[in-house]
Amino acid sequence: MKLMTSGASPFVRKVRVMIAEAGLTGRIAEVEVTTTPMGPARDLIAVNPLGKIPALVREDGPTLYDSRVICRFIDTLSDHDFYPQSRLWDILVLEATADGILDAAVLMVYETRFRDEAQRSQQWLDGQWAKVSRTLDAIEQRWMSHLAGPVDAGQIAVGCALGYLDLRHGARNWRDGRPHLASWFDTFGQRPSMATTAPA
């Protein structure tokens, strides 16, 4: 199997963390591609018509894409249960919540990186950050108990989302007013799977 990856993508990191936590690192080769939203790499389009990463190329089936789909597949290869049935809906919602943070945070990067300066919208940027901020508050207030216990897909998604905020939006200081979430991430971020997948 081959995992199509690119740079500091937090969605790729989610998959890489789960692969590491599942003990499957040696079974999945990583293929770095250079791609942008406006100019997807040809070899990426060949396996994913959306031209998005991550994409998991399999020898015995169609390519899987979307980080949540890939993570569910990795779970089927692992002895570790990242989506335990007893907490499945909570884990799926938490994973989707973290991915929503990433969607907004990535769109903010695109707005400043791929738009001409005259076309950039501060109102758009503020609106995206408002989504991030509201969601972080919700995790701090209502989801902390779900971040305890054995590592699951929800925890991995939240960890990668917070790591991306540090990487691309550190000046906004997401930790301010969220001491429990900040403390959790200080610990979770030290896991070997997180340390080895941290963007250089």
C-alpha positions as CSV (number, residue, x, y, z in Angstrom):
1,M,0.0,0.0,0.0
2,K,1.1,3.6,-0.7
3,L,0.0,6.7,1.2
4,M,0.0,9.8,-1.0
5,T,1.2,12.7,1.3
6,S,2.2,16.3,1.0
7,G,4.1,18.7,3.3
8,A,2.4,19.7,6.5
9,S,-1.1,18.6,5.7
10,P,-2.9,18.0,9.0
11,F,-5.2,15.5,7.3
12,V,-2.2,13.5,6.2
13,R,-0.8,13.7,9.7
14,K,-4.0,12.2,11.1
15,V,-3.6,9.2,9.0
16,R,0.2,8.9,9.8
17,V,-0.5,9.1,13.5
18,M,-3.1,6.4,13.3
19,I,-0.7,4.2,11.3
20,A,2.0,4.7,13.9
21,E,-0.4,4.0,16.8
22,A,-1.6,0.8,15.0
23,G,2.0,-0.4,14.5
24,L,1.6,-0.5,10.8
25,T,4.3,1.9,9.8
26,G,6.3,-0.7,7.9
27,R,3.3,-1.9,5.8
28,I,2.4,1.4,4.2
29,A,4.9,3.3,2.1
30,E,4.7,7.1,1.9
31,V,4.8,8.9,-1.5
32,E,5.3,12.7,-1.3
33,V,3.5,14.7,-4.0
34,T,3.7,18.4,-4.7
35,T,0.2,19.7,-5.1
36,T,-1.9,22.8,-4.6
37,P,-5.7,23.4,-4.7
38,M,-5.4,25.1,-8.1
39,G,-2.8,22.7,-9.5
40,P,-3.2,19.1,-8.2
41,A,-0.4,16.8,-9.1
42,R,-1.1,14.5,-12.0
43,D,0.0,11.3,-10.1
44,L,-2.5,12.3,-7.4
45,I,-5.3,12.9,-9.8
46,A,-4.7,9.5,-11.3
47,V,-5.7,7.9,-8.0
48,N,-8.1,10.5,-6.6
49,P,-10.1,12.6,-9.1
50,L,-10.6,15.2,-6.4
51,G,-6.8,15.7,-6.4
52,K,-6.8,15.8,-2.6
53,I,-4.5,14.2,0.0
54,P,-4.3,11.9,1.7
55,A,-5.0,9.0,-0.6
56,L,-4.3,5.4,0.2
57,V,-3.4,3.3,-2.9
58,R,-4.3,-0.3,-2.4
59,E,-3.2,-3.3,-4.5
60,D,-6.4,-5.3,-3.9
61,G,-9.0,-2.6,-4.2
62,P,-9.8,1.0,-5.2
63,T,-7.8,3.9,-3.8
64,L,-9.3,5.2,-0.5
65,Y,-9.4,9.0,0.1
66,D,-10.7,11.3,2.7
67,S,-8.8,11.0,6.0
68,R,-11.8,9.6,7.9
69,V,-12.3,6.9,5.3
70,I,-8.6,5.9,5.5
71,C,-8.6,5.9,9.3
72,R,-11.6,3.6,9.4
73,F,-9.8,1.3,7.0
74,I,-6.6,1.4,9.1
75,D,-8.7,0.4,12.1
76,T,-9.7,-2.8,10.3
77,L,-6.0,-3.7,9.9
78,S,-5.1,-3.1,13.5
79,D,-5.4,-5.0,16.8
80,H,-6.1,-1.7,18.5
81,D,-9.8,-0.6,18.4
82,F,-9.8,3.1,17.4
83,Y,-13.6,3.1,17.0
84,P,-14.9,1.0,19.9
85,Q,-18.6,0.3,19.3
86,S,-19.6,1.3,22.8
87,R,-18.5,4.9,22.1
88,L,-18.7,4.9,18.3
89,W,-21.0,7.9,17.9
90,D,-19.1,10.1,20.3
91,I,-15.8,9.2,18.6
92,L,-17.2,9.9,15.1
93,V,-18.7,13.3,16.2
94,L,-15.4,14.3,17.9
95,E,-13.5,13.3,14.8
96,A,-15.8,15.3,12.7
97,T,-15.5,18.2,15.1
98,A,-11.7,18.2,14.9
99,D,-11.9,17.9,11.1
100,G,-14.2,21.0,11.1
101,I,-11.5,22.9,12.9
102,L,-9.0,21.8,10.3
103,D,-11.3,22.7,7.4
104,A,-11.6,26.3,8.7
105,A,-7.9,26.6,9.6
106,V,-6.8,25.3,6.2
107,L,-9.2,27.7,4.4
108,M,-7.6,30.6,6.3
109,V,-4.2,29.5,5.0
110,Y,-5.5,29.2,1.5
111,E,-7.0,32.7,1.7
112,T,-3.6,34.3,2.4
113,R,-1.4,32.0,0.4
114,F,-3.3,31.5,-2.9
115,R,-5.3,34.7,-3.2
116,D,-3.9,38.0,-4.5
117,E,-3.6,40.5,-1.6
118,A,-6.3,42.8,-3.1
119,Q,-8.8,39.9,-3.1
120,R,-8.2,38.7,0.4
121,S,-11.1,39.1,2.8
122,Q,-10.5,39.9,6.5
123,Q,-14.2,39.2,7.1
124,W,-13.7,35.7,5.7
125,L,-10.7,35.1,7.8
126,D,-12.5,36.3,10.9
127,G,-15.5,34.1,10.1
128,Q,-13.3,31.0,9.8
129,W,-11.5,31.7,13.0
130,A,-14.8,32.2,14.8
131,K,-15.7,28.7,13.8
132,V,-12.4,27.4,15.2
133,S,-12.8,29.4,18.4
134,R,-16.4,28.3,19.1
135,T,-15.4,24.7,18.5
136,L,-12.4,24.8,20.8
137,D,-14.7,26.3,23.5
138,A,-17.1,23.4,23.0
139,I,-14.4,20.8,23.4
140,E,-13.1,22.6,26.5
141,Q,-16.5,22.7,28.0
142,R,-18.1,19.5,27.0
143,W,-15.7,17.0,25.5
144,M,-12.7,16.7,27.8
145,S,-13.9,13.4,29.3
146,H,-13.9,11.9,25.8
147,L,-10.2,12.8,25.5
148,A,-9.3,10.4,28.3
149,G,-8.6,6.7,28.2
150,P,-7.2,4.6,25.4
151,V,-6.2,6.4,22.3
152,D,-9.0,6.5,19.7
153,A,-9.7,8.2,16.4
154,G,-11.3,11.2,18.1
155,Q,-8.3,11.9,20.2
156,I,-6.0,11.6,17.2
157,A,-8.1,14.0,15.2
158,V,-8.2,16.6,18.0
159,G,-4.4,16.3,18.6
160,C,-3.6,16.9,14.9
161,A,-6.0,19.8,14.8
162,L,-4.4,21.5,17.7
163,G,-0.9,20.8,16.3
164,Y,-2.0,22.5,13.0
165,L,-3.2,25.5,14.9
166,D,0.2,25.8,16.5
167,L,1.9,25.4,13.2
168,R,-0.1,27.9,11.1
169,H,-2.1,30.1,13.5
170,G,0.2,30.2,16.6
171,A,-0.2,33.9,17.0
172,R,-3.9,33.5,17.7
173,N,-3.0,31.6,20.9
174,W,-5.8,29.0,20.9
175,R,-4.7,27.9,24.5
176,D,-5.9,31.2,26.0
177,G,-9.0,30.5,28.1
178,R,-8.8,26.7,27.5
179,P,-6.5,25.4,30.2
180,H,-7.9,21.8,30.2
181,L,-7.5,21.4,26.5
182,A,-4.1,23.0,26.5
183,S,-3.0,20.6,29.3
184,W,-4.3,17.6,27.5
185,F,-2.5,18.5,24.3
186,D,0.8,19.1,26.2
187,T,0.6,15.5,27.2
188,F,-0.9,14.0,24.0
189,G,1.6,15.9,21.8
190,Q,4.5,14.0,23.5
191,R,3.3,10.6,22.2
192,P,5.9,9.1,19.9
193,S,3.3,9.0,17.1
194,M,2.8,12.7,17.4
195,A,6.5,13.5,17.8
196,T,7.5,11.5,14.7
197,T,4.8,13.0,12.5
198,A,5.3,16.7,13.6
199,P,6.0,18.9,10.5
200,A,9.7,19.9,10.3
